[in-house]
């Protein structure tokens, strides 16, 4: 039986998944820039710096959202099934 998660938790889980996807994309972009032979050192460094700032910002947002989720779960006193479902969604 599937546990029913409150809407607020579903929204946070959705944001966590989105942040993780964006982080993967930015990590790939970072690797692409490192391999891009058409860039000179200055161009490469500028692109890397910009991507690293974006990654840092996304990581901060992800941590903040996970913290909100943790507080919400504690406040709502969810049953074990709901917590397990929520954690599996957050980690997917």
Backbone as a printed PyTorch tensor [residue, N CA C, xyz], in Angstrom:
tensor([[[  0.8330,  -1.1850,   0.0000],
         [  0.0000,   0.0000,   0.0000],
         [  0.8780,   1.2490,   0.0000]],

        [[  0.5230,   2.1820,  -0.8680],
         [  1.2990,   3.4130,  -0.9650],
         [  0.8700,   4.4050,   0.0950]],

        [[  1.8340,   4.9870,   0.7500],
         [  1.5320,   6.0280,   1.7320],
         [  1.1740,   7.3110,   0.9910]],

        [[  0.3140,   8.0860,   1.5890],
         [ -0.0690,   9.3580,   0.9800],
         [  0.7810,  10.4560,   1.6010]],

        [[  1.5330,  11.1320,   0.7400],
         [  2.4020,  12.2090,   1.2140],
         [  1.6830,  13.5430,   1.0880]],

        [[  1.8480,  14.3980,   2.0910],
         [  1.2650,  15.7380,   2.0050],
         [  1.8310,  16.5030,   0.8060]],

        [[  1.0210,  17.3910,   0.2360],
         [  1.3980,  18.1540,  -0.9500],
         [  2.7040,  18.9240,  -0.7500]],

        [[  2.8710,  19.5150,   0.4090],
         [  4.0770,  20.3090,   0.6860],
         [  5.3400,  19.4510,   0.5730]],

        [[  5.2470,  18.2290,   1.0420],
         [  6.3880,  17.3070,   0.9570],
         [  6.6130,  16.8990,  -0.4940]],

        [[  5.5420,  16.6520,  -1.2240],
         [  5.6780,  16.2950,  -2.6500],
         [  6.3860,  17.4100,  -3.4170]],

        [[  6.0380,  18.6580,  -3.1100],
         [  6.6720,  19.7940,  -3.7810],
         [  8.1660,  19.8530,  -3.4720]],

        [[  8.5170,  19.6460,  -2.2160],
         [  9.9360,  19.6640,  -1.8330],
         [ 10.6890,  18.5280,  -2.5170]],

        [[ 10.0870,  17.3550,  -2.5640],
         [ 10.7280,  16.2150,  -3.2270],
         [ 10.9300,  16.5060,  -4.7130]],

        [[  9.9320,  17.1220,  -5.3240],
         [ 10.0400,  17.4790,  -6.7330],
         [ 11.2060,  18.4470,  -6.9510]],

        [[ 11.3380,  19.4340,  -6.0750],
         [ 12.4390,  20.3890,  -6.1930],
         [ 13.7910,  19.7070,  -5.9960]],

        [[ 13.8610,  18.7740,  -5.0600],
         [ 15.1170,  18.0440,  -4.8210],
         [ 15.5260,  17.2900,  -6.0840]],

        [[ 14.5830,  16.6100,  -6.7020],
         [ 14.8680,  15.8650,  -7.9420],
         [ 15.3330,  16.8300,  -9.0410]],

        [[ 14.6520,  17.9730,  -9.1610],
         [ 15.0370,  18.9570, -10.1750],
         [ 16.4480,  19.4860,  -9.9300]],

        [[ 16.7700,  19.8000,  -8.6790],
         [ 18.1220,  20.2870,  -8.3660],
         [ 19.1670,  19.2420,  -8.7100]],

        [[ 18.8820,  17.9840,  -8.3980],
         [ 19.8470,  16.9170,  -8.7060],
         [ 20.0550,  16.7670, -10.2060]],

        [[ 18.9650,  16.8780, -10.9750],
         [ 19.0860,  16.7900, -12.4360],
         [ 19.9130,  17.9510, -12.9760]],

        [[ 19.6450,  19.1560, -12.4720],
         [ 20.4030,  20.3280, -12.9140],
         [ 21.8730,  20.1890, -12.5460]],

        [[ 22.1460,  19.6480, -11.3630],
         [ 23.5390,  19.4380, -10.9500],
         [ 24.2510,  18.4650, -11.8950]],

        [[ 23.5630,  17.4060, -12.2820],
         [ 24.1550,  16.4490, -13.2340],
         [ 24.4620,  17.1310, -14.5610]],

        [[ 23.5140,  17.9660, -15.0280],
         [ 23.7180,  18.6850, -16.2870],
         [ 24.9330,  19.6180, -16.1920]],

        [[ 25.0280,  20.3500, -15.0930],
         [ 26.1340,  21.2980, -14.9240],
         [ 27.4600,  20.5580, -14.8010]],

        [[ 27.4520,  19.4030, -14.1590],
         [ 28.6660,  18.5890, -14.0380],
         [ 29.1160,  18.1350, -15.4250]],

        [[ 28.1480,  17.7590, -16.2560],
         [ 28.4660,  17.3500, -17.6290],
         [ 29.0210,  18.5320, -18.4140]],

        [[ 28.4130,  19.7060, -18.2490],
         [ 28.9100,  20.9050, -18.9260],
         [ 30.3530,  21.1970, -18.5020]],

        [[ 30.6220,  21.0180, -17.2180],
         [ 31.9700,  21.2350, -16.6900],
         [ 32.9670,  20.3100, -17.3930]],

        [[ 32.5930,  19.0410, -17.5130],
         [ 33.4620,  18.0720, -18.1940],
         [ 33.6370,  18.4360, -19.6700]],

        [[ 32.5570,  18.8980, -20.2950],
         [ 32.6290,  19.2950, -21.7050],
         [ 33.5900,  20.4710, -21.8950]],

        [[ 33.5270,  21.4400, -21.0030],
         [ 34.4150,  22.6070, -21.0870],
         [ 35.8720,  22.1620, -20.9210]],

        [[ 36.1070,  21.2380, -20.0090],
         [ 37.4760,  20.7500, -19.7830],
         [ 38.0470,  20.0830, -21.0470]],

        [[ 37.1750,  19.4320, -21.8210],
         [ 37.6260,  18.7210, -23.0300],
         [ 37.6250,  19.5940, -24.2810]],

        [[ 37.0100,  20.7670, -24.2020],
         [ 36.8410,  21.6280, -25.3770],
         [ 38.1880,  22.2260, -25.7950]],

        [[ 38.7140,  21.7180, -26.9070],
         [ 40.0240,  22.1650, -27.3960],
         [ 39.9610,  23.5240, -28.0980]],

        [[ 38.7640,  24.0030, -28.4090],
         [ 38.6350,  25.2790, -29.1180],
         [ 38.7910,  26.4870, -28.1880]],

        [[ 38.7800,  26.2410, -26.8900],
         [ 38.8940,  27.3410, -25.9240],
         [ 40.3480,  27.5930, -25.5460]],

        [[ 40.7000,  28.8750, -25.3980],
         [ 42.0230,  29.1540, -24.8460],
         [ 41.9110,  29.0930, -23.3140]],

        [[ 43.0360,  29.1810, -22.6330],
         [ 43.0310,  29.0190, -21.1710],
         [ 42.1290,  30.0300, -20.4730]],

        [[ 42.1510,  31.2570, -20.9620],
         [ 41.3470,  32.3130, -20.3400],
         [ 39.8480,  32.0450, -20.5140]],

        [[ 39.4460,  31.6540, -21.7050],
         [ 38.0390,  31.3390, -21.9710],
         [ 37.5850,  30.1360, -21.1300]],

        [[ 38.4530,  29.1210, -21.1040],
         [ 38.1290,  27.9170, -20.3420],
         [ 37.9390,  28.2510, -18.8670]],

        [[ 38.8640,  29.0340, -18.3260],
         [ 38.7810,  29.3780, -16.9090],
         [ 37.5220,  30.1930, -16.6090]],

        [[ 37.1630,  31.1190, -17.4980],
         [ 35.9570,  31.9330, -17.3010],
         [ 34.7110,  31.0440, -17.2920]],

        [[ 34.6520,  30.0890, -18.2230],
         [ 33.5050,  29.1810, -18.2770],
         [ 33.4720,  28.2680, -17.0520]],

        [[ 34.6400,  27.7830, -16.6530],
         [ 34.7010,  26.9140, -15.4750],
         [ 34.2600,  27.6640, -14.2180]],

        [[ 34.7260,  28.8950, -14.0760],
         [ 34.3430,  29.6990, -12.9130],
         [ 32.8310,  29.9020, -12.8650]],

        [[ 32.2430,  30.2350, -14.0100],
         [ 30.8000,  30.4590, -14.0770],
         [ 30.0340,  29.1750, -13.7250]],

        [[ 30.4740,  28.0520, -14.2770],
         [ 29.8160,  26.7790, -13.9910],
         [ 29.9720,  26.3890, -12.5240]],

        [[ 31.1460,  26.6250, -11.9660],
         [ 31.3570,  26.2850, -10.5630],
         [ 30.4760,  27.1380,  -9.6500]],

        [[ 30.2450,  28.3900, -10.0270],
         [ 29.3300,  29.2320,  -9.2530],
         [ 27.9060,  28.6870,  -9.3340]],

        [[ 27.4920,  28.2860, -10.5420],
         [ 26.1520,  27.7180, -10.7110],
         [ 26.0030,  26.4320,  -9.8970]],

        [[ 27.0150,  25.5880,  -9.9310],
         [ 26.9900,  24.3270,  -9.1810],
         [ 26.9060,  24.6080,  -7.6870]],

        [[ 27.6830,  25.5600,  -7.2280],
         [ 27.6620,  25.9300,  -5.8150],
         [ 26.2780,  26.4350,  -5.4020]],

        [[ 25.6900,  27.2630,  -6.2310],
         [ 24.3550,  27.7930,  -5.9600],
         [ 23.3110,  26.6770,  -5.9210]],

        [[ 23.3950,  25.7550,  -6.8850],
         [ 22.4670,  24.6240,  -6.9150],
         [ 22.6420,  23.7270,  -5.6890]],

        [[ 23.8930,  23.4960,  -5.2970],
         [ 24.1570,  22.6890,  -4.1020],
         [ 23.5680,  23.3400,  -2.8600]],

        [[ 23.7200,  24.6610,  -2.7500],
         [ 23.1530,  25.3770,  -1.6070],
         [ 21.6290,  25.2540,  -1.5980]],

        [[ 21.0240,  25.4100,  -2.7600],
         [ 19.5670,  25.2880,  -2.8710],
         [ 19.1120,  23.8740,  -2.5110]],

        [[ 19.8570,  22.8910,  -2.9720],
         [ 19.5330,  21.5000,  -2.6660],
         [ 19.6080,  21.2470,  -1.1640]],

        [[ 20.6760,  21.7100,  -0.5340],
         [ 20.8310,  21.5260,   0.9120],
         [ 19.7180,  22.2200,   1.6960]],

        [[ 19.3760,  23.4220,   1.2600],
         [ 18.3160,  24.1810,   1.9190],
         [ 16.9740,  23.4480,   1.8050]],

        [[ 16.6880,  22.9310,   0.6210],
         [ 15.4370,  22.2100,   0.3960],
         [ 15.4000,  20.9220,   1.2080]],

        [[ 16.5170,  20.2160,   1.2800],
         [ 16.5720,  18.9860,   2.0730],
         [ 16.3840,  19.2900,   3.5620]],

        [[ 16.9240,  20.4140,   3.9930],
         [ 16.7490,  20.8380,   5.3850],
         [ 15.2750,  21.1530,   5.6660]],

        [[ 14.6230,  21.8500,   4.7420],
         [ 13.1850,  22.1460,   4.8900],
         [ 12.3900,  20.8480,   4.9620]],

        [[ 12.7530,  19.9040,   4.1050],
         [ 12.0700,  18.6170,   4.0800],
         [ 12.2240,  17.8930,   5.4130]],

        [[ 13.4230,  17.8940,   5.9230],
         [ 13.6990,  17.2380,   7.2010],
         [ 12.8710,  17.8560,   8.3350]],

        [[ 12.8230,  19.1860,   8.3770],
         [ 12.0250,  19.8700,   9.4090],
         [ 10.5510,  19.5220,   9.2760]],

        [[ 10.0710,  19.5020,   8.0380],
         [  8.6650,  19.2170,   7.7850],
         [  8.3040,  17.8030,   8.2120]],

        [[  9.1660,  16.8530,   7.8870],
         [  8.9210,  15.4590,   8.2530],
         [  8.8490,  15.3300,   9.7690]],

        [[  9.7430,  16.0130,  10.4690],
         [  9.7530,  15.9720,  11.9330],
         [  8.4630,  16.5790,  12.4920]],

        [[  8.0640,  17.7080,  11.9380],
         [  6.8480,  18.3870,  12.4180],
         [  5.5910,  17.5620,  12.1610]],

        [[  5.5520,  16.8740,  11.0190],
         [  4.3370,  16.1540,  10.6250],
         [  4.2150,  14.7850,  11.2640]],

        [[  5.3000,  14.2940,  11.8140],
         [  5.2840,  12.9880,  12.4690],
         [  4.6480,  11.9330,  11.5610]],

        [[  5.2320,  11.7810,  10.3660],
         [  4.7140,  10.8420,   9.3680],
         [  4.9380,   9.3930,   9.7840]],

        [[  4.0790,   8.5100,   9.2650],
         [  4.2710,   7.0870,   9.5600],
         [  5.4740,   6.5510,   8.7670]],

        [[  5.9670,   5.4070,   9.1840],
         [  7.1780,   4.8340,   8.5790],
         [  7.0510,   4.6250,   7.0770]],

        [[  5.8830,   4.1730,   6.6230],
         [  5.6790,   3.9380,   5.1940],
         [  5.8360,   5.2140,   4.3930]],

        [[  5.2870,   6.3090,   4.9140],
         [  5.3920,   7.5910,   4.2190],
         [  6.8380,   8.0690,   4.1840]],

        [[  7.5460,   7.8970,   5.2880],
         [  8.9450,   8.3130,   5.3470],
         [  9.7900,   7.5010,   4.3670]],

        [[  9.5700,   6.2010,   4.3150],
         [ 10.3210,   5.3330,   3.3950],
         [ 10.0400,   5.7290,   1.9500]],

        [[  8.7720,   5.9590,   1.6100],
         [  8.4220,   6.3580,   0.2480],
         [  9.0840,   7.6850,  -0.0950]],

        [[  9.0150,   8.6170,   0.8410],
         [  9.5810,   9.9440,   0.6220],
         [ 11.0980,   9.8610,   0.3900]],

        [[ 11.7710,   9.0680,   1.1990],
         [ 13.2270,   8.9520,   1.0560],
         [ 13.5940,   8.2980,  -0.2780]],

        [[ 12.8120,   7.3170,  -0.7000],
         [ 13.1290,   6.6760,  -1.9830],
         [ 12.8950,   7.6480,  -3.1390]],

        [[ 11.8980,   8.4930,  -3.0190],
         [ 11.6620,   9.5230,  -4.0490],
         [ 12.7830,  10.5550,  -4.0560]],

        [[ 13.2150,  10.9490,  -2.8710],
         [ 14.2760,  11.9730,  -2.7680],
         [ 15.5930,  11.4620,  -3.3260]],

        [[ 15.8350,  10.1750,  -3.2120],
         [ 17.1200,   9.6160,  -3.6440],
         [ 17.1090,   9.1740,  -5.1030]],

        [[ 15.9270,   9.1550,  -5.7360],
         [ 15.8480,   8.6750,  -7.1220],
         [ 16.3550,   9.6950,  -8.1110]]])
